[in-house]
Amino acid sequence: MNEDCVQIFESMSGNNRGDGSVEIRSQMVGYQETSHLNGIVATDCALPDKIPAEAIYEAIDEKSVRVTWQMPKDNGTVYYHKAESYLTGSTVRLCESNITQNRLTSGIAGYYLVIDAAKDTNVTKVNGHFNTEPHTNVTADKITKYLHVAAVDVAGNIGATTHFTIKETEVPWKIYTGQLIPEGEDGNVAPSSEERCWYVRADGRTPITLKHQAYLKGVASLQYQLNETIYETRTQEGTIARNIIRTPSSDTAAETVRTDAEDLIYATEGTTVLQQYPYSFTVRSDSGKSLTGVQKFTITGDRSGQRIQVIPIAEADSVAGKIYSLHELDEKNKITLIADGEPPVIYGMEMLENRELIDRRDGKVNVTITASDAVSGVKEFYVNIQNTDNTVSKTYHPDADGSIRMEITEGWGLYGTRCIEFLFGSRSNMPFMVLYSLTAIVGATMNLGLMWSIAETFNGLMVIPNLIAVFLLSGVVVKMTKEYFAKENG
């Protein structure tokens, strides 16, 4: 018994049996009259566990990556406690407690970090940089780096070192999409007054082209590159669907790789509004960091009048699974398509239906024509009248109120204008129409019989230039007739 460490002890005589020895040590033994102890020093002497080797790699920008690891367990040190009671001033033990086991854990205080080119550097307090958070940012470049991390508890115990490999070709760099661009043909796509909103023809036949652009903000590799261009649609009813076009991975050493429709893979999720049209291709460029998809779609007529939102999404395959573009940023590149499956409606032509002949001697026929469209509005509106006897035609355009008003029985003035224009040019039209209008005053004030006589005389005189023209062109007519029948017989 070490008497320097014991205040009270008692020894008894007896016989020792067997070989060997027993040594009992106590860090603290004391005697006191209270039922509690204050100020007892108990140190955490155990090391924290080693940090698990699995980490999360998150790209911060095109050069930096955040490595996040799991917090390990702090083991702590086990202490045993026992209490005995005695009579005051006596060594006679009255009773004793059970032995309790208590684990003292100080907790993880932080981590020591080392970043270098060696695979197995052990972290110490001397060479490590202290960090309180379970993550750090590392610059990724062409040189492979290693992040060495060890946990340290509040008592200063440093655990075993875990090594993380940093390669720029293995980082899941962030994916971004560009503004979706609609293109049409034959005027089937037209911008509306709203921003990023277009009217599109919805007849199930005429295609619209959607150009999808996506890019990696980092380095692409054969194991991590853009693969899917996704068109997500949302209807007014709240239904969400996706048209997915998958481009197989390719060698990133090539500057530009085009993949045509037969080598692409198509899939859909949900009930899609955009119907696949047999025309598509993708182009991977910028050493695999950029992927542009061009796809044509049609919209059926039953969607007429509906607003359809289209959101571009991009995906890249990685060892850890599929990585998608940031959806909150994809939302900024969405467009709205307003389906228009109904043609414009023309009003005012009903009075001309089923009329084979209009005789101007029965009076004037005045017509007022309007046009309207319930969805996209009327883009262009005009009326063209052609005379099949002499090929004379005239085009009418709307007035300020959008209506076209015309007298379809007008004749001599129109014919005369076309002749004057042919002979002297378009500048002569206005003077001729002024003179022609003045004849209306003369005709209204002179004798009716004399007026008709003059009109019939001038009609007869028109035979003279017509006969001259027929005589001069007879050779041409005969030649063209022979050529026509020669082709027919040949």
LINZIPE-V12840 format. One record per pair of residues at least 6 apart in sequence whose ideal C-beta (glycine too) atoms are under 6 Angstrom apart, sorted by the first residue. I is the first residue (numbers start at 1). J is the second residue. If there is no record, write none. Layout:
i=I j=J
i=I j=J
This chain:
i=1 j=9
i=7 j=31
i=8 j=91
i=10 j=91
i=42 j=79
i=42 j=104
i=44 j=76
i=44 j=77
i=44 j=104
i=44 j=106
i=44 j=155
i=45 j=77
i=46 j=75
i=46 j=76
i=46 j=77
i=47 j=157
i=47 j=159
i=48 j=72
i=48 j=74
i=48 j=151
i=48 j=153
i=48 j=159
i=49 j=72
i=49 j=73
i=50 j=159
i=50 j=160
i=50 j=162
i=51 j=69
i=51 j=72
i=51 j=149
i=51 j=151
i=51 j=162
i=52 j=70
i=53 j=162
i=55 j=67
i=55 j=69
i=55 j=164
i=56 j=68
i=57 j=65
i=57 j=67
i=57 j=171
i=58 j=66
i=59 j=65
i=59 j=171
i=59 j=173
i=59 j=174
i=59 j=218
i=60 j=66
i=62 j=217
i=62 j=218
i=63 j=139
i=64 j=137
i=64 j=139
i=65 j=138
i=65 j=140
i=65 j=171
i=66 j=135
i=66 j=137
i=67 j=138
i=67 j=147
i=67 j=164
i=68 j=135
i=69 j=134
i=71 j=108
i=71 j=134
i=72 j=151
i=74 j=105
i=74 j=107
i=74 j=108
i=74 j=153
i=76 j=103
i=76 j=104
i=76 j=105
i=77 j=104
i=78 j=101
i=78 j=103
i=79 j=102
i=80 j=99
i=80 j=101
i=81 j=100
i=82 j=97
i=82 j=99
i=83 j=97
i=84 j=93
i=84 j=96
i=85 j=94
i=85 j=95
i=86 j=93
i=106 j=153
i=106 j=154
i=106 j=155
i=107 j=154
i=108 j=151
i=108 j=153
i=109 j=152
i=109 j=153
i=109 j=154
i=110 j=130
i=110 j=131
i=110 j=132
i=110 j=152
i=111 j=131
i=111 j=149
i=111 j=151
i=112 j=123
i=112 j=128
i=112 j=130
i=112 j=150
i=112 j=152
i=113 j=128
i=113 j=129
i=113 j=131
i=113 j=136
i=113 j=149
i=114 j=121
i=114 j=123
i=114 j=127
i=114 j=128
i=114 j=148
i=115 j=147
i=119 j=146
i=121 j=148
i=122 j=161
i=123 j=148
i=123 j=150
i=123 j=161
i=138 j=147
i=138 j=166
i=140 j=166
i=140 j=168
i=140 j=171
i=141 j=168
i=144 j=167
i=145 j=166
i=146 j=163
i=146 j=165
i=147 j=164
i=147 j=166
i=148 j=161
i=148 j=163
i=149 j=162
i=150 j=158
i=150 j=159
i=150 j=161
i=151 j=159
i=152 j=158
i=168 j=219
i=169 j=219
i=169 j=221
i=172 j=318
i=172 j=323
i=173 j=216
i=173 j=217
i=173 j=218
i=174 j=217
i=175 j=314
i=175 j=316
i=175 j=325
i=176 j=215
i=176 j=325
i=177 j=214
i=177 j=312
i=177 j=314
i=177 j=325
i=177 j=330
i=177 j=333
i=178 j=213
i=179 j=333
i=180 j=312
i=180 j=333
i=180 j=335
i=181 j=211
i=182 j=189
i=182 j=198
i=182 j=208
i=182 j=210
i=183 j=209
i=184 j=208
i=188 j=201
i=188 j=206
i=189 j=198
i=189 j=200
i=189 j=208
i=190 j=199
i=191 j=198
i=192 j=199
i=196 j=335
i=197 j=336
i=198 j=337
i=199 j=338
i=199 j=340
i=199 j=376
i=200 j=208
i=200 j=337
i=202 j=299
i=202 j=301
i=202 j=303
i=202 j=304
i=202 j=339
i=202 j=340
i=202 j=341
i=203 j=301
i=203 j=341
i=204 j=298
i=204 j=300
i=204 j=301
i=207 j=277
i=207 j=296
i=207 j=298
i=208 j=297
i=209 j=296
i=210 j=295
i=211 j=294
i=212 j=229
i=212 j=293
i=212 j=312
i=213 j=292
i=214 j=226
i=214 j=291
i=214 j=314
i=215 j=289
i=215 j=290
i=216 j=289
i=220 j=252
i=220 j=288
i=220 j=289
i=224 j=316
i=224 j=318
i=225 j=249
i=225 j=288
i=225 j=316
i=226 j=291
i=226 j=314
i=226 j=316
i=227 j=246
i=227 j=247
i=227 j=315
i=227 j=316
i=227 j=317
i=228 j=244
i=228 j=246
i=228 j=315
i=229 j=245
i=229 j=293
i=230 j=242
i=230 j=244
i=230 j=313
i=231 j=243
i=231 j=310
i=232 j=242
i=232 j=311
i=232 j=313
i=233 j=241
i=233 j=273
i=233 j=274
i=233 j=308
i=233 j=310
i=234 j=240
i=234 j=309
i=235 j=308
i=236 j=306
i=236 j=307
i=241 j=270
i=241 j=271
i=241 j=272
i=242 j=269
i=243 j=268
i=243 j=272
i=243 j=274
i=244 j=267
i=245 j=264
i=245 j=293
i=246 j=265
i=247 j=259
i=247 j=282
i=250 j=257
i=252 j=287
i=252 j=288
i=256 j=285
i=257 j=284
i=258 j=283
i=259 j=282
i=260 j=281
i=261 j=280
i=273 j=308
i=274 j=297
i=275 j=298
i=277 j=296
i=277 j=297
i=277 j=298
i=279 j=296
i=280 j=295
i=281 j=294
i=282 j=293
i=283 j=292
i=284 j=291
i=299 j=339
i=301 j=341
i=303 j=339
i=304 j=339
i=304 j=341
i=304 j=342
i=305 j=375
i=306 j=339
i=307 j=336
i=307 j=338
i=308 j=337
i=309 j=334
i=309 j=336
i=310 j=335
i=311 j=330
i=311 j=334
i=312 j=330
i=312 j=333
i=313 j=325
i=313 j=330
i=314 j=325
i=315 j=322
i=315 j=324
i=316 j=323
i=340 j=375
i=340 j=376
i=344 j=371
i=344 j=373
i=344 j=378
i=345 j=372
i=346 j=371
i=347 j=370
i=348 j=367
i=348 j=368
i=348 j=369
i=348 j=370
i=358 j=365
i=360 j=409
i=364 j=407
i=364 j=409
i=365 j=408
i=365 j=409
i=366 j=407
i=367 j=406
i=367 j=408
i=368 j=403
i=368 j=405
i=369 j=404
i=370 j=403
i=371 j=378
i=371 j=381
i=381 j=398
i=382 j=395
i=382 j=397
i=383 j=396
i=383 j=404
i=384 j=395
i=385 j=394
i=386 j=393
i=392 j=415
i=392 j=418
i=394 j=414
i=396 j=404
i=396 j=406
i=398 j=404
i=413 j=436
i=417 j=429
i=420 j=428
i=420 j=432
i=421 j=429
i=443 j=451
